[in-house]
Amino acid sequence: MKGKKIFGLNITFLIVGVLVVLAFIRGDKQLWFLGGIFAIFGIWTLCAGLGIGLKNVKGAFVKQRSKKASKRKNRKSKISENENGELLLRHVNCRISEYLKSVYPEVTWEWHSENPEKLAADGGTGKIRLYGITDFNYANVTLDELAQLNCEMIKIVPFVDLRKDGGSEPKEKPSNPPSADPEAWYSIQGKKILENCIADLNSHGHDSLIIKENGDICFWRADHEIVRDKFTNFPGKNVWQALVKIIEKQGLSASAEDDCITVSW
């Protein structure tokens, strides 16, 4: 718009100048004055055009610099977000490792879910691959809205291996070391198994069960003791009193005997 205005002024100057020369000047001098007017018109137009061009170039240069600065800022912001996400994930990883090693000191693990950073930031459930444990090879890790951590242990066996081992008796699994943390053990595997057993036995009229030293969960039917389920890595006797208190927090009655723990509801 500004360029058109300047060009219009130049044309006006040219027309007025030519009319004045033609009206008041005669003879050879007329050509000289006309030539001077056209020369001034050309120089003026050229300078105006260069000025506009320089301003446009300057504006384009400033715009380009602003665009590059914005890109650098966005890039730094993304790098910062990625670094923060990785740092948060490392904290969550340490919590998971500490949680698992409280029961399985030799365990190592790795994420088996995509985008664990999102899980660390927003919570939810993700799968991890476990190593160094004979009883389980996977676990579902859950972070709830209160940032509380829980692990559901999983054993996945290829069907072809089941066909190879079909009919064979399961091997006796070693008991958990006495130093195992009873609260972590109960949270990881004990609670779910015990709740399932109680729900099933209660629906059949039973009101108690016993847990043997080897992890067997038994109940009495008439005069016979029947094994309902089995805990793996059941804690040693030295932590049974602590385990009893943990069970009682769930609204159950429990007592530690010489060779078993009795649970009633």
N, C-alpha and C positions, 0 to 999 in steps of 0.2 A: 504494500500500500504506500509506504514511504517512497519507494523507488518510482512508482507511477506519479506521485505528486511532484517529485523533483524533475522528472522528464517532462511533465506538463508545463512547469515553470520555464524550462529551457526552450520549449517550442514557442511559448508566449513571447519570451525575449527575442527569439529569432524573427517571428512574424512582425512584432512591433518595430524592431530595428530595421528590417528590410523596408517596411512602409515609410518610416521616417526618412531613410536614405533616398528612396525613390521620390518622395515628395519635396525634399528641400535641396537635394544635391544633384547637379547636372555635370555632364562632361566626363572626362577621364577619372576624376576623383570619385565618381559614383562607384566604379568597379573596385577601387581600392577600399572604400568603406564597406561595400558589400562583402568583399573578401575578408576584411577584418571581423565583420559580424559573424560570418560563418566559422572563422577560425576560433573566435571566442566561444561560439556555440559548441564547437567540437571539443575544445579543451574543457569547458565547463561540464559537458556531458560525460567526458572521459573520467574527469576527477570524481564526479558524483558516483559514476558506476564503480570506480575503484574503491571509494569509501564504503559503499554498500557491500561490495564484495568482501572487503576486509572485516567489516562488522559480522557478516555471515560466517566467514571463516573463523573469526574469534568465537562467535556463538557456538559454532559446531565443535570447536576445540574444547570449550568449557563444558559443553554437554557431554562430549566423549569422556573427559576427565571425571565428570560427575558419575557417569555410568560405570566407569572402571572402579571408582572409589566405592560405589554401591555394591559392585560384585565382590570386591575384596572384603567389604564388611559382612556380606552374606556368607562368604566362604569362611571367614573367621568365626561367625556365629555357628555355622554348621560344625566346624571343627571343635568348637567349645562344647556344643551339645553332644557330639560323639564322645569326647573325652569324659564328660560328666556321666554319660550312659555307661561307658566302660568302667569308670570308677565305682559307680553304684553296683554294677554287676559283680565286680570283684568283692565288694562287701557282702553281697548275697551269697556268692560262692563260698566265702569263708564261713558264713553262718551254716550253710548246708554241710560243709566238711566237718565242722565242729559237732554238728547235730548227729551225723552218721558215725563219726569216730567215737562218740560217747558209748556206742554199743559195739561197733566193729572197728577196732583200732587200726586195722590194716587196710581199710577200704580206700580206694581211689575211684574217681568218677569223672564223667564228662557229660555235657549237655547232649540230649538226643532230640531236642525240639528246636525249631527255627525261631530266630529273634528272641533269645533269652533276655536281651536288654529290655524288651517291652514288658516281659514278665517281672523283671526287677523293678521297673518304674511303676507299672500299673497293677501288679498283682495278678493272680490267676493260678493256673495249674500247668506245669510243664513236665516233660519226661527226661530222666537222666539215665545213663548207662553206668552200671556198677561193676567194679573189678575188685577181686580179692575177697569175695564173699561166695561161699559155696551154696548158700540157701536161696539167694536172690541175685538176679542179674540186671534188674531195672527197678526204678522207683518213680512214682508220680509225686512231684514236689508242689506243694500248694502254699502260696502266700496270700493270706486273707486281707481284708480291708484294714485290720489292726496291725498289719505287718508281722503276724504270727506265722511261724513256719511249721509245716506238717509234712511227713513223708509216708506214702503208702507203698510198701515194699511189694515187688512183683517178681515172679519167677516165670520166664517165658522159655518153653522147651520146644524145639522143632518137632513136628509130628514124626519125621523119619526116625528121630532118636527114640521116641516112644515105641515105635514098631520094633526097633532093635532091642530095646530093654523090656519088651512086653512080657508079663508073667513073672518078672524077677521081683524079689522082695526089696522094698526100699531100705537103703542102708541107714543104720542108726546114726543120727547126726550128733556131733559133739555138743555138749552143753556150753553155755556162754561163760566166759571167764568171770570169776567172782567179782572183779573190779568193774563190771559193766554198770552203767548208770541206770538204776531201775526206772526212774521217771522217763528217760529217753526211750528205754526199751518198751515200756508200757505204751507210750505215745505212738511209737513206730509200728509195733505189731501186736502187743498184748491187748490193748483196748478193744480193737475191732473183733478179734477172735473171741475174747471173753464175752462181749456184748452179744455176739451171734449165738454163743452157747447158752447164755442165760435166757435169751428170748425164746430159743427152741425148747429148752427144758421147762421153762415156766409155762409154755403153752401146753405141755404134757403133764402139768400138775406138780412138777418138782419145785423145791424151794432152796436147794443148796447143791454145791458141787465141791470137789476137792481137786487141787492141783498138786501132782506128784513132783518129786525132786527132778525127775527126768523130763518134766514138761507135760506129761500126760494130764488131760482134763477128764476127770471121771465123775460118775454119779452112781448112786445105788438104786438098783431095781430089784425089789424083794431082798434076797440075801446075796445078790451078785453085784460085784463092782464092774461097771462097764465104762470103757474108754470112749468118750464122746469126740474129742479132738486132741490136738497136741501143739504145745508151744515149741518153737525152735529157739535155741539160745536162751533158755530160761535162766534167769539170774541165780547165782549161788545163794546158799543159806545166809551168808553174812549180810545180805541186803534184804532179807525177807520182811523184816520189821518195817523198813522204809517202803517196801512194795505194798504191804498191808495198809499203811496210811494212805498211799496213793489210791488204792482200790476203794477205801472208805470215803474218799473225797467224791467218788462217783455216786454216793448214796447207798452203798452196799455195806454189808457186815462182813468182816474178814478177820481171821486169826491165824497166826503162824504156829504150827505144831512141829514136832521133831522131824517128821518126814514128809510133811505136806502143808499146804495152805488151804484152809476151809473158807469158802465164800458162800454167803446166804443172802437172800433178798426177800 
